[in-house]
């Protein structure tokens, strides 16, 4: 299951695989780590960020509409 499928199932927001505009992996999330997920809405989509304290593990942008 891709991250977008999880997004749609969990938050009931329309977002399609292949639509991710930006994904950044900055650090490795290890199995024993607890991380936070922050989701913010912008005019054109959703920004997300996985983080712990000041360390960002992954971030990206999911558009609200099909841009392909």
C-alpha atoms as a printed R data frame, in Angstrom:
   type eleno elety resid chain resno       x      y       z
1  ATOM     1    CA   UNK     A     1   0.000  0.000   0.000
2  ATOM     2    CA   UNK     A     2   1.517  3.339  -0.976
3  ATOM     3    CA   UNK     A     3   1.517  6.399   1.265
4  ATOM     4    CA   UNK     A     4  -1.272  7.997  -0.783
5  ATOM     5    CA   UNK     A     5  -3.538  4.951  -0.268
6  ATOM     6    CA   UNK     A     6  -2.998  5.232   3.477
7  ATOM     7    CA   UNK     A     7  -3.808  8.964   3.233
8  ATOM     8    CA   UNK     A     8  -7.076  8.284   1.411
9  ATOM     9    CA   UNK     A     9  -8.140  5.498   3.780
10 ATOM    10    CA   UNK     A    10  -7.256  7.419   6.942
11 ATOM    11    CA   UNK     A    11  -8.311 10.961   6.084
12 ATOM    12    CA   UNK     A    12 -10.903 10.432   3.316
13 ATOM    13    CA   UNK     A    13  -9.188 13.031   1.110
14 ATOM    14    CA   UNK     A    14  -8.930 12.666  -2.658
15 ATOM    15    CA   UNK     A    15  -5.339 12.124  -3.750
16 ATOM    16    CA   UNK     A    16  -4.095  9.762  -6.441
17 ATOM    17    CA   UNK     A    17  -0.863  7.777  -6.758
18 ATOM    18    CA   UNK     A    18   1.438  9.499  -9.211
19 ATOM    19    CA   UNK     A    19   0.297 12.882  -7.952
20 ATOM    20    CA   UNK     A    20   2.967 13.394  -5.309
21 ATOM    21    CA   UNK     A    21   4.838 16.550  -6.327
22 ATOM    22    CA   UNK     A    22   7.555 16.559  -3.735
23 ATOM    23    CA   UNK     A    23   8.883 13.888  -1.386
24 ATOM    24    CA   UNK     A    24  12.017 14.321   0.665
25 ATOM    25    CA   UNK     A    25  13.620 11.648   2.823
26 ATOM    26    CA   UNK     A    26  16.167 13.293   5.103
27 ATOM    27    CA   UNK     A    27  16.757 10.730   7.861
28 ATOM    28    CA   UNK     A    28  16.068  7.050   8.524
29 ATOM    29    CA   UNK     A    29  13.091  6.142  10.708
30 ATOM    30    CA   UNK     A    30  14.033  3.084  12.734
31 ATOM    31    CA   UNK     A    31  11.391  0.542  13.893
32 ATOM    32    CA   UNK     A    32  11.687  1.486  17.573
33 ATOM    33    CA   UNK     A    33  11.256  5.255  16.980
34 ATOM    34    CA   UNK     A    34   8.078  7.218  17.647
35 ATOM    35    CA   UNK     A    35   7.620 10.042  15.141
36 ATOM    36    CA   UNK     A    36   4.998 12.750  14.657
37 ATOM    37    CA   UNK     A    37   2.977 13.347  11.488
38 ATOM    38    CA   UNK     A    38   2.041 16.961  10.750
39 ATOM    39    CA   UNK     A    39  -0.428 17.698   7.943
40 ATOM    40    CA   UNK     A    40  -1.250 21.219   6.813
41 ATOM    41    CA   UNK     A    41  -3.641 22.331   4.099
42 ATOM    42    CA   UNK     A    42  -2.521 24.776   1.435
43 ATOM    43    CA   UNK     A    43  -4.515 26.300  -1.392
44 ATOM    44    CA   UNK     A    44  -3.380 23.631  -3.840
45 ATOM    45    CA   UNK     A    45  -2.839 20.585  -1.629
46 ATOM    46    CA   UNK     A    46  -1.536 19.139   1.596
47 ATOM    47    CA   UNK     A    47   1.934 19.415   3.078
48 ATOM    48    CA   UNK     A    48   3.050 16.586   5.313
49 ATOM    49    CA   UNK     A    49   6.045 16.064   7.555
50 ATOM    50    CA   UNK     A    50   7.250 13.143   9.679
51 ATOM    51    CA   UNK     A    51   9.413 14.480  12.517
52 ATOM    52    CA   UNK     A    52  10.714 13.964  16.037
53 ATOM    53    CA   UNK     A    53  11.776 17.032  18.026
54 ATOM    54    CA   UNK     A    54  13.896 19.083  15.562
55 ATOM    55    CA   UNK     A    55  14.673 16.158  13.228
56 ATOM    56    CA   UNK     A    56  12.638 15.899  10.008
57 ATOM    57    CA   UNK     A    57  12.580 12.378   8.566
58 ATOM    58    CA   UNK     A    58  10.376 12.894   5.537
59 ATOM    59    CA   UNK     A    59   8.258 15.668   4.023
60 ATOM    60    CA   UNK     A    60   6.293 16.289   0.888
61 ATOM    61    CA   UNK     A    61   3.356 17.810  -0.955
62 ATOM    62    CA   UNK     A    62   0.167 16.027  -2.063
63 ATOM    63    CA   UNK     A    63  -2.034 18.001  -4.491
64 ATOM    64    CA   UNK     A    64  -5.801 18.221  -4.068
65 ATOM    65    CA   UNK     A    65  -6.464 17.797  -7.788
66 ATOM    66    CA   UNK     A    66  -5.080 15.695 -10.612
67 ATOM    67    CA   UNK     A    67  -2.297 17.734 -12.241
68 ATOM    68    CA   UNK     A    68  -1.120 15.141 -14.785
